[in-house]
Amino acid sequence: MRASNRPRWDDHPDLALPSLTGEQEAEVCVVGLGGTGLSCITEALALGAQSVIGIDAVGIAAGAAGRNGGLLLSGTAEYHHDAVARFGRERAVTMTRLTLDEIERIRAEVPDAVRVTGSLRIASDAAELDDCERQRAQMTADGFACETYIGTEGHGIVMHNDAVFNPLRRARTIAERALHAGARLFGGSPVHAIESGDGPHVRTDAGVVRAKHLIICVDGHLEQLVPALGGEVRTARLQMLATAPEQSVRFTRPVSTRDGFDYWQQLPDGCITLGGGRDITPDTEWTHDATPTPVIQQYLEQTLRQKLGVHAPITHRWAASVGYTSTGLPVFRSLGDGVQVIGGYNGTGNVVGALLGRAAAQRALTGRSSIAEAFLPA
Ligand SMILES: Cc1cc2nc3c(=O)[nH]c(=O)nc-3n(C[C@H](O)[C@H](O)[C@H](O)COP(=O)(O)OP(=O)(O)OC[C@H]3O[C@@H](n4cnc5c(N)ncnc54)[C@H](O)[C@@H]3O)c2cc1C
């Protein structure tokens, strides 16, 4: 098994960032330069923040934000009907509507990186088919575009307004724009302390940033950076592979199945990206280690060959860390003294992370955010 741990999305130049040194000051400091942190920085700049600093332990979208399945799905990690049951209809409808708007906003922001394809949820058995129908009925009742689907992929439902993207291309594109707009971005600078006495500030090995507003935008490993969240958020590993172009199949929309545990899409050049299998050996996947493992990779390869009928060679295998919460909602917390923390997207943070990154910037700079109201703990 070749396991370079390089994502399929890394097909264009990276953005080199300096590391943080010395004492710096900013109106807004964002920790974590994934899709969430970069959305936060973009929003802070748009709202007129005088000075913005972003810091990452590694670099732009070095974590899950640059290493995921590339699906831009409406809703939260809960299917819409489950969200209605768990959080109430009004709140669930607001969250789904906000995510649909955010998909459109991301498309307009980086049109070269996004394709609006719709998405399929395909049933793996009769029980899941019943659940697909419950989802379709609730989405239709709430005015969202969702229909029954029968096709070569199987039986299930189609959500017409979902999309796919190259997550790393989006992140690097908006990071470059932020730099041009005056943000100072630093890589290779793990934050090892968040302190709030004497105003919020963070420390790295070689530097300190003092800021009026400090926003932590980290999904996996969040409980390491903010130990107070240890009982609420837990880090897990998700794994993927990608193939060379395959011409004998044509998946025009991304597919998820087995209640979202497995998912794949076919890129315009015919390559397949496939992820999932976290439930195959759940105990081993609650880990901070982000390297692919033989067991899950074999499961993905078997799914690729037997279920999808794809025989093209495997070119990439990779993994990354994400955070899961017991509430089913992401962490969106104010720690007081100008410090906010967001993360823990339960495996689906591309859209919700972008939304909450913007919401945190809005709360910091304007004192309120209508996005935040839908996602804050009840
Ligand atoms: C294999 C896989 C497939 C997935 N597929 C999908 C999908 O198809 N659709 C979807 O919506 N979601 C998907 N997800 C989840 C999604 O990728 C994440 O929820 C989302 O990208 C989180 O983005 P983020 O910017 O909030 O956090 P992260 O990507 O975790 O970024 C946080 C950044 O903070 C940095 N950092 C961490 N600790 C520190 C520290 N101490 N100091 C400084 N910097 C630090 C990291 O280096 C990282 O760059 C998938 C995830 C994986 C792993």
Ligand as a Chemical Component Dictionary entry (heavy atoms), coordinates in Angstrom:
data_LIG
# 
_chem_comp.id                   LIG 
_chem_comp.type                 NON-POLYMER 
_chem_comp.pdbx_formal_charge   0 
_chem_comp.three_letter_code    LIG 
# 
loop_
_chem_comp_atom.comp_id 
_chem_comp_atom.atom_id 
_chem_comp_atom.alt_atom_id 
_chem_comp_atom.type_symbol 
_chem_comp_atom.charge 
_chem_comp_atom.model_Cartn_x 
_chem_comp_atom.model_Cartn_y 
_chem_comp_atom.model_Cartn_z 
_chem_comp_atom.pdbx_ordinal 
LIG C1  C1  C 0 -11.022 12.772 4.994  1  
LIG C2  C2  C 0 -12.013 13.848 5.316  2  
LIG C3  C3  C 0 -13.126 14.021 4.510  3  
LIG C4  C4  C 0 -14.042 15.031 4.786  4  
LIG N1  N1  N 0 -15.019 15.292 3.888  5  
LIG C5  C5  C 0 -15.823 16.370 4.053  6  
LIG C6  C6  C 0 -16.735 16.736 3.044  7  
LIG O1  O1  O 0 -16.777 16.153 1.979  8  
LIG N2  N2  N 0 -17.562 17.804 3.290  9  
LIG C7  C7  C 0 -17.480 18.520 4.462  10 
LIG O2  O2  O 0 -18.241 19.462 4.646  11 
LIG N3  N3  N 0 -16.568 18.212 5.408  12 
LIG C8  C8  C 0 -15.721 17.171 5.220  13 
LIG N4  N4  N 0 -14.783 16.888 6.157  14 
LIG C9  C9  C 0 -14.686 17.750 7.355  15 
LIG C10 C10 C 0 -14.040 19.079 6.996  16 
LIG O3  O3  O 0 -12.883 18.854 6.260  17 
LIG C11 C11 C 0 -13.676 19.863 8.248  18 
LIG O4  O4  O 0 -14.767 19.906 9.129  19 
LIG C12 C12 C 0 -13.292 21.287 7.911  20 
LIG O5  O5  O 0 -12.387 21.301 6.850  21 
LIG C13 C13 C 0 -12.701 21.967 9.118  22 
LIG O6  O6  O 0 -12.055 23.150 8.710  23 
LIG P1  P1  P 0 -11.437 24.120 9.785  24 
LIG O7  O7  O 0 -10.780 25.210 9.047  25 
LIG O8  O8  O 0 -12.479 24.467 10.777 26 
LIG O9  O9  O 0 -10.421 23.254 10.617 27 
LIG P2  P2  P 0 -9.070  22.509 10.226 28 
LIG O10 O10 O 0 -9.071  22.034 8.848  29 
LIG O11 O11 O 0 -8.865  21.536 11.317 30 
LIG O12 O12 O 0 -8.012  23.662 10.298 31 
LIG C14 C14 C 0 -7.449  24.073 11.486 32 
LIG C15 C15 C 0 -6.074  24.621 11.225 33 
LIG O13 O13 O 0 -5.556  24.944 12.500 34 
LIG C16 C16 C 0 -4.234  24.542 12.596 35 
LIG N5  N5  N 0 -3.951  24.283 13.993 36 
LIG C17 C17 C 0 -4.359  23.244 14.755 37 
LIG N6  N6  N 0 -3.870  23.358 15.996 38 
LIG C18 C18 C 0 -3.144  24.501 16.015 39 
LIG C19 C19 C 0 -2.354  25.162 16.992 40 
LIG N7  N7  N 0 -2.186  24.668 18.221 41 
LIG N8  N8  N 0 -1.726  26.318 16.666 42 
LIG C20 C20 C 0 -1.860  26.838 15.419 43 
LIG N9  N9  N 0 -2.571  26.244 14.455 44 
LIG C21 C21 C 0 -3.199  25.082 14.751 45 
LIG C22 C22 C 0 -4.111  23.325 11.707 46 
LIG O14 O14 O 0 -2.780  23.189 11.208 47 
LIG C23 C23 C 0 -5.114  23.618 10.607 48 
LIG O15 O15 O 0 -4.519  24.180 9.460  49 
LIG C24 C24 C 0 -13.855 15.870 5.925  50 
LIG C25 C25 C 0 -12.739 15.709 6.739  51 
LIG C26 C26 C 0 -11.814 14.722 6.430  52 
LIG C27 C27 C 0 -10.600 14.578 7.305  53 
# 
loop_
_chem_comp_bond.comp_id 
_chem_comp_bond.atom_id_1 
_chem_comp_bond.atom_id_2 
_chem_comp_bond.value_order 
_chem_comp_bond.pdbx_ordinal 
LIG C1  C2  SING 1  
LIG C2  C3  SING 2  
LIG C2  C26 DOUB 3  
LIG C3  C4  DOUB 4  
LIG C4  N1  SING 5  
LIG C4  C24 SING 6  
LIG N1  C5  DOUB 7  
LIG C5  C6  SING 8  
LIG C5  C8  SING 9  
LIG C6  O1  DOUB 10 
LIG C6  N2  SING 11 
LIG N2  C7  SING 12 
LIG C7  O2  DOUB 13 
LIG C7  N3  SING 14 
LIG N3  C8  DOUB 15 
LIG C8  N4  SING 16 
LIG N4  C9  SING 17 
LIG N4  C24 SING 18 
LIG C9  C10 SING 19 
LIG C10 O3  SING 20 
LIG C10 C11 SING 21 
LIG C11 O4  SING 22 
LIG C11 C12 SING 23 
LIG C12 O5  SING 24 
LIG C12 C13 SING 25 
LIG C13 O6  SING 26 
LIG O6  P1  SING 27 
LIG P1  O7  DOUB 28 
LIG P1  O8  SING 29 
LIG P1  O9  SING 30 
LIG O9  P2  SING 31 
LIG P2  O10 DOUB 32 
LIG P2  O11 SING 33 
LIG P2  O12 SING 34 
LIG O12 C14 SING 35 
LIG C14 C15 SING 36 
LIG C15 O13 SING 37 
LIG C15 C23 SING 38 
LIG O13 C16 SING 39 
LIG C16 N5  SING 40 
LIG C16 C22 SING 41 
LIG N5  C17 SING 42 
LIG N5  C21 SING 43 
LIG C17 N6  DOUB 44 
LIG N6  C18 SING 45 
LIG C18 C19 SING 46 
LIG C18 C21 DOUB 47 
LIG C19 N7  SING 48 
LIG C19 N8  DOUB 49 
LIG N8  C20 SING 50 
LIG C20 N9  DOUB 51 
LIG N9  C21 SING 52 
LIG C22 O14 SING 53 
LIG C22 C23 SING 54 
LIG C23 O15 SING 55 
LIG C24 C25 DOUB 56 
LIG C25 C26 SING 57 
LIG C26 C27 SING 58 
# 
